[in-house]
Amino acid sequence: MVLLQSYWLVGAGFLITVLLAIGVVAGLLVNEQDLEEDIPEYAVQQFLKAVSKQDYEEIHSLLSNKFENCSVEDLVSEGVEISRMVRDQRVTLEHTQYVEGVAIVRVRITEFSSDGPFGSSENSQEQAYSLRKERGLWKFTKLPWPYHSCGYSSPMTLPVLPSTPIPERPQGHDR
């Protein structure tokens, strides 16, 4: 009787393990759905896809006209490390809010890591994207994460200090 119960427990444990593995694989294979083109969330989705593919022309096309100082070259110089970072993260849409013609799209970015003595871990943060319609298309009005600067590298200007006259050495005090 005890032997029969232990076989049953082993069988149930095996079945649970198989079902769990199937669930994990199915979750990893689910592809994201493309959103409708006329909503701001679509622009965010396309931006993040372009970042992960290093499609700098597409990234640039999604920026507002107010970023006239930001060139494709500026994006390329910052983009190599960024695209690798975005590919290793999962982004989920949280919510969208509209304020005076500006759409604020909030997403949750989750980074997974599998190093360390206790197995895998994850770290999440929320990012907000500001977009406004320009000529019928949603464009970013603030430089979107993960970019931090673009086209604003100006040479550092040092303050001009007032000139201070150097006192002359009195005569007869030579060393």
C-alpha positions in Angstrom: 0.0 0.0 0.0 2.8 2.4 0.9 4.6 1.6 -2.4 1.4 2.4 -4.4 1.2 5.8 -2.6 4.8 6.7 -3.4 4.3 5.8 -7.1 1.2 8.1 -7.1 3.2 11.0 -5.6 6.0 10.5 -8.0 3.6 10.4 -10.9 1.8 13.6 -9.7 5.1 15.4 -9.2 6.2 14.4 -12.7 2.9 15.6 -14.2 3.1 19.0 -12.4 6.7 19.4 -13.6 5.7 18.7 -17.2 2.7 21.1 -17.1 4.9 23.8 -15.5 7.6 23.3 -18.3 4.9 23.6 -21.0 3.6 26.8 -19.4 7.0 28.4 -19.3 7.8 27.4 -22.9 4.4 28.7 -24.1 4.9 32.0 -22.2 8.3 32.5 -23.8 7.0 31.8 -27.3 4.1 34.2 -27.2 4.9 37.1 -29.7 3.8 40.6 -29.0 0.9 41.9 -31.0 1.2 44.9 -33.2 -1.0 47.7 -31.9 -3.3 49.9 -34.0 -1.3 52.4 -36.0 -3.2 55.6 -35.0 -2.6 55.3 -31.2 0.4 56.6 -29.2 1.1 53.2 -27.8 1.9 52.0 -31.4 4.6 54.7 -31.7 6.2 53.5 -28.4 6.1 49.9 -29.6 7.7 50.8 -33.0 10.3 52.9 -31.3 11.4 50.0 -28.9 11.4 47.6 -31.9 13.6 50.0 -33.8 16.0 50.4 -30.9 16.4 46.7 -30.5 17.1 46.3 -34.2 19.4 49.4 -34.3 17.2 51.0 -37.0 18.3 54.5 -36.4 16.4 56.0 -39.3 13.2 54.7 -37.9 14.1 55.9 -34.4 14.8 59.4 -35.8 11.5 59.4 -37.8 9.6 59.0 -34.6 11.1 62.0 -32.9 9.2 65.4 -32.8 10.4 68.2 -35.1 11.6 69.9 -31.9 14.6 67.6 -32.0 16.0 69.2 -35.1 19.5 69.2 -33.5 19.3 65.4 -33.1 20.7 63.6 -36.1 20.8 59.9 -37.0 24.5 60.1 -36.4 23.9 61.2 -32.8 21.6 58.2 -32.3 24.1 55.8 -33.7 26.9 57.0 -31.4 24.8 56.2 -28.3 22.8 53.3 -29.7 25.1 50.2 -29.8 25.0 49.6 -26.1 21.3 50.6 -25.8 20.0 48.1 -28.4 21.6 45.2 -26.5 20.1 46.5 -23.2 16.6 46.7 -24.7 16.8 43.2 -26.3 17.4 41.7 -22.9 14.4 43.3 -21.3 10.6 42.8 -21.4 8.4 45.9 -21.8 4.7 45.8 -20.9 2.2 48.6 -21.4 0.8 50.0 -18.1 -1.5 52.8 -19.1 -1.9 56.0 -21.2 -3.0 59.4 -20.0 -3.9 62.4 -22.1 -3.0 65.9 -20.9 -3.6 68.9 -23.2 -3.0 67.1 -26.4 0.0 65.2 -25.1 -0.2 61.4 -24.6 1.8 60.1 -21.6 2.4 56.4 -22.3 3.6 54.5 -19.2 5.4 51.2 -19.6 7.0 48.7 -17.2 10.5 47.5 -18.1 11.6 44.3 -16.5 15.2 43.0 -16.7 15.9 39.4 -16.0 19.3 38.1 -14.8 20.3 34.6 -14.1 23.5 35.0 -12.3 24.2 34.7 -8.6 24.1 31.9 -6.1 20.3 32.0 -5.7 19.3 31.6 -9.3 17.5 34.2 -11.4 16.1 37.6 -10.4 14.3 40.4 -12.0 14.3 44.2 -11.6 11.4 46.4 -12.8 11.1 50.1 -13.4 8.4 52.3 -14.9 9.1 54.7 -17.8 6.9 57.4 -19.3 6.9 58.5 -22.9 5.5 61.9 -24.0 4.0 62.0 -27.5 2.0 64.6 -29.5 0.4 64.3 -33.0 2.4 66.0 -35.7 0.9 65.8 -39.3 -1.3 63.0 -38.2 1.5 60.8 -36.6 2.4 60.4 -32.9 5.9 61.8 -32.3 8.0 61.8 -29.2 8.1 65.3 -27.6 10.7 64.3 -25.0 13.7 62.2 -25.7 12.5 58.7 -25.0 14.1 56.1 -22.8 16.7 54.6 -23.2 18.3 57.6 -24.8 19.6 60.3 -22.6 20.9 62.9 -25.0 20.8 63.6 -28.6 22.2 66.6 -30.5 22.8 68.7 -27.5 26.5 68.2 -27.1 27.9 71.7 -27.1 31.4 72.6 -26.1 31.8 73.4 -22.5 32.2 77.1 -21.9 34.4 78.2 -19.1 33.4 81.3 -17.1 35.4 84.4 -17.9 37.2 85.6 -14.8 38.1 89.2 -14.3 41.7 89.9 -15.0 43.8 90.5 -11.9 46.9 92.6 -12.3 50.1 90.9 -11.1 51.9 93.2 -8.7 55.3 94.2 -9.7 58.2 93.1 -7.5 59.7 95.9 -5.6 63.2 96.9 -6.7 66.0 95.6 -4.5 64.3 92.5 -3.4 65.9 90.1 -5.9 66.7 86.7 -4.6 
